[in-house]
Amino acid sequence: MQLAMIGLGRMGANMVRRLIKGGHECVVFDVSPKAVADLTREKAVGASSLADLVRKLNKPRAVWLMVPAAVVDKSIEDVVPHLEPGDILIDGGNSYYVDDIRRAQELAPKGINYMDVGTSGGVWGLERGYCMMIGGPEAAVRHLDPIFKTLAPGAGNIPRTPGRENIGGTAELGYLHCGGNGAGHFVKMVHNGIMRSTPRRRRCAIRSSIATISTCATLRKSGGVAASSRRGCSTLPQPR
C-alpha cells in the first residue's frame, strides 16, 4: 500500500522504515532536504515539495502528518490545496482532541477524510512496533488497515487473554479504532495521564480497561461527542 509521510523526525522516519520493511511504498517530505535524501537511500520515494509529494500519490491519497502539535494546523493549511475529495489526512502527533474535532469539521466540506492517530512507540517503535489509538471515519480506517497492521507490534507469541480467545478485533495486535474524530487523541491523553501516576504493576490492567472503554466509544457526527453505548462506556468531554 502507498502512504505519504510529512515530518521525518526520529519517529516519522522510523515509521517509514518499518512500512518499507513491511512491503509498503512511502513518499516522504520534510523541511530538511537531508532527511528526505537519507530515506530515499533506504527505498523511500523523496518529494521536493508538498505539491510534488501529492503528485506522486495514487488516489485516494493517504497523507500522514508526523509533526509537532504546534505546526499541525499550518501543515494542514499547506497541504490541503493539493488534495481532493476522498483523500485521507492523518495527524499522528500529539494534538489536543478538541482541535481534531474542529479540523474534521473544517475539512468535511472539502470531502477530505481527517483522522487522528495517537501513536506510541518512540525510538523503539522501529523494531517493537507502534501502538495506535485511532479516531476518524470508519471507511477511512478500514482502508488504511494494512498500514496500521504493519506499524503495530502484533500479537506475537503472547497467549490470548483468558475468556477472549474467540473475540475478534485489532486491540490485541496493538491498534484500535476508538471512535470518531478526536477519540484517538483523547484516549491517548487519558492513557498517558493515568500511566504517569500509576504503579507499574497496575498498568496492564488499566490498559485493558481503557481498551474496553474506547472500543465501544462512538462520536456523534454533529458535535464529536462520544455517546455512551449500551455497555456503559464513558463519554468524551464536549469541547468548550
N, C-alpha and C positions, 0 to 999 in steps of 0.2 A: 504494500500500500504506500501511497505517497503522502508526505507531510512536510509543511514548511515550518521552520523554526526561526523565530526572530529573537535574538538575545542569546549569545554564545558564551555566557559566563561558565563557571565550573559545573553548575547543574545542567544548564541548557546544552552545553557541548557534550557532556556525558550522556544525556538523554539521546542526543543524536547518534552517538557511538553505539549505544545499546540497540537503537532501532535499526541501524545499518547492519549490525551483527545479526539481528533477527530477520534480515531479508527485506527491509523496507527501504524506500528511496526518500532521502531527506534533502530538501532545498533549503539553504541556510543564508541568513543575513545578520550582520552585526555592524555597529558603528565603527568597529575596529576591523579594517581590512585584513590584518594579520590573523584574527580569529577565524575569519572566513577561509583564508588561504590554508590554515592549519587543518581544518576539517575537510577541505577539498582534497587534500593529500590523503585523507582517510576515506575517500569514496563518496563524500557528500557532494551535492551539486551547489556550487557557490553562486551567489547573486550579488550584483554590484549596487543594486538599489532595491527599494520596495517594489517599484514598478517591474523591474527585471525579475524579481522573485515571483510575483504573481503571474507573469507571462510564462514562467517555466512550470506552472502547476496545471494539472488536469482538473476538469470540472466534474463534480463540485469540489472546489478548493477547500483545503483544511489548513489553517494558519494558526500556529501555536505561539503565543507570546510568553517568553520567559525572561521578563524584565522587572526591575524594581517597581513596587506598587506606585511610587510617586510619578512614574512616567508611563503608566499603562494608558491613561486617557490620551496623552499625546501620541503614543504609538498607534492607538486605535484611529485617532484623527488622521494620521498619516497614511495608514494602510487601507482604510475603508473606501476611499475614492477609487481604488483599483479593483475592488471586489464586486461581485454581482449577486443577485438574489439566488439563494440556495447554497451559497458558500458558508463555511463554518469558521468562526473566530474563537479561539480558546485563550483564556488567561490562566496560566498555570502558576502565577506568582502568589503573593500574599495579600491580595486585595481584601478590603472590607466588604462583607456580603451585601450591604446596602448599595454600594457602588455597582456591584454586579447586577442587581435588580434594575437600577437606573440605566445602565449600559444596554441591557437586554431590551428595555422599553424603547430606548433611543434607536436601536438598530432594527427593531421589528418592522417599522415601515419600509425599510430598505430590503427586507426579505433576507437579512443575514442572521444566521443562527449563532447566538452567543452562548458560550459555555464557560463556567468557572470550574477549575480543577485544582483543589487543594492538593499539592504534591509534596510528599515527604520522602526523604531518602538521602539528601545531602550528597557529599562527595563519595559516599559508599554505594550510591544507587547504581552506578555502572555495573558492578558485579552482583550486588544483592537485589536490585530492583527498587522500584518506587511504589509506595502506597498512594493511591489516588482516591480522593473524595470528590465526586463529580456532580455538578449542578447544571441543568440545561434541558432542552427538549429531547424527549425520548428517542425520536427518529435519528437525530444527530449523534446521540450517544451510541446507538446501535451501529451506525455507520462507522464510527471510529473504534469499535470494539477490538479489531485486530491490533490497533496501536496501543490501546490500554493493556491488552493481554501481554504484549511484548514488553512493555515498560514495567509491568507489575512483577513482584517476586515470584508468583506462582505458588502452588500448594506444596511443592517439594515432596519430601518423604515423611512429612508430619502426619500422624494419624488424624482422621476426621474427628470433629467434636462429637462426643458421645450423644446420641439422640438426634444428630443432624446428618447422619451418614447418607440419607436419601434426599436431602434438601438441596435444590439447585442454587443457582446464583453465582455471583463472582466475588463475594466478600472474602471467602477463604483463599482466593487467588491474590488478593491484595488491592482490589479496586471495587468501587461501589457507586452506583448511581443513587445519590441521596435525595433527589427531587428536582424541582425546577430551579430557575436561576437564583443564585445566592446560596442554595443549600450546600454546595460543595465547600465553599469557603467558610460558611457558618459552622459546619460540622468540624472542619479542621480547627477553627478558632476555639470551639468548645473543647475539643480533644486536647489541644496544646495547653489550654488554661488548666484543665484538670490534671494533666500529666505532670506539670511543673510542681504541683503541690501534693503529689500522691506518692507514697512509698512504693518502691519498685515491685514488691510482692503483690500489690493490688492492681497493678496497671493492666495486666492481661484481662482480668475480669471486667474492668471498666471499658477497655477497648471493645470487648464483646457486647457490652450494654449499649455503647454508642452506635455500634454497627446495627444492632437490632432496632434502635430508635430511628436511625437515619434510613434504614431500609423501607420503613413504612411512612416516611415523611413525604408529603407532596405539597407543591406550591400552587395556590390559586393564581391563574394566569393574570388576573387584573392587578393584584397588589403584591404578588410574590410572597404571600404569607403562607406558611405551612399549615395545612389543615390536619387536625387530629383524625387519625383513622379509627376504625372500629377496634383496633388493637390497643388504643390508648396511648398514642405517641405524643411527645411534647410538641408544642407549636413554636415556629420560628418567630422571634420578635418582629413586630412591624417596624419598618424604618420610620424615623421621626424627622 
